[in-house]
Amino acid sequence: WGRGNRLIQYVYIEVVLKAILESERLNTGVWNLGGDSYCSVADVAHMISKKFGVRVRFFDDREEGETLPELDTVRIRQKIREIGSTSLEVEINDYWNQLRS
């Protein structure tokens, strides 16, 4: 919606699955799980459109979504080191390669 200015902290499904599998190592409480990238919807749309060879079309007549605060994920990453740190562009490339294989 809108011009794609909304910022989102995307998280790769592999990160979510690793956190679930390693969750027994966490104390009870609230844990922030999010990606390293805090990107605009437009940036992500352009990354994906390059892979599929399509053009991005924005809906200027629709209201832009709300940008949520960036999550601090240091605590969970210190506890579960296997979660690692990967850029969103690398994650999109990885997903693209999985689709193609």
N, C-alpha and C positions, 0 to 999 in steps of 0.2 A: 504494500500500500504506500501511497505517497511517492516520494523520490528515493526512498530507500535509505534515509538518513538515520533511521533507528539503529542504535547499537545493541548488539546481542553478544553474549558470551557463549559461543557454540561449544559443544562438547561432543567428542567422537564416541561412538558406541563402544569401541574397544576399551576406552577409558572407563566408561560406566560399568562394563562387564568385569574389568579388572578390580574395580572398587568393590563390586558386589562379592566377587570371589575371595577377596582379602578382608572383607568387612569384620570377620571374627577377631581381627587384630585391633579393632577400634573400640574405644570405650563408648558407652552409651552417651548420647548427646546429639547435638546438631553439627553436621559436617558439611561444609560447602564443597560441592563437586562441580567444576566447570572447566572449560578449556582455557588455554593460555591466551587465546586471541579474543579481543574485545573489538569486533568488527561491525561495520555498517552492513545492513542488508544489501545495499548496492554493491559493496566490495565483494561480498560472497556471491551474489548473483553474477557478477562479471567473471569471477573465478570459475564458476560452474559453466557459464555460457561458453567460455573458451574451450572447455573440454567437449562440449556437445556441438560446437560450431553454430550456435544460435545467437540471436540478438536479444538483449534484455529490453523489456518494455515496462515502464513504470506507469502507475495509475495516479496521475496528478490530482484527479478529482476525488480521490479517497483520502481520508485522514491518516496521517502518519501514526504508526503504533508508538506506544510508550517505550522509552529507553529505560531499562532497569539498571540499578547500580551494579558495578562490576563486583563479582564475588572474590573474596580473598581465599585462595585455595592452598596457601602455603602449609597450613596445619595438616591437611589430609595428605599432601604430597610428601611431607616429612615422615609421616607415619607409614604410608604405603609407597615406597620408592618405585615400585614397579609401574605405577601410573605414568611416570615419566613426564616429559615435556615435548610436545610436538606442535609445530605451527599448523594453523588451519589449512593453509595451502598444501602442506605435505599430506595432511589427512585426506583432503579432497583428491589429491593425486593417487593416494593409496586406494581409496574407494573406487576411483575411476579404473585403476588397473585390475581390481577385483571384478568389476563389472565386465571387463573385456576378456577375462580369462575363463 
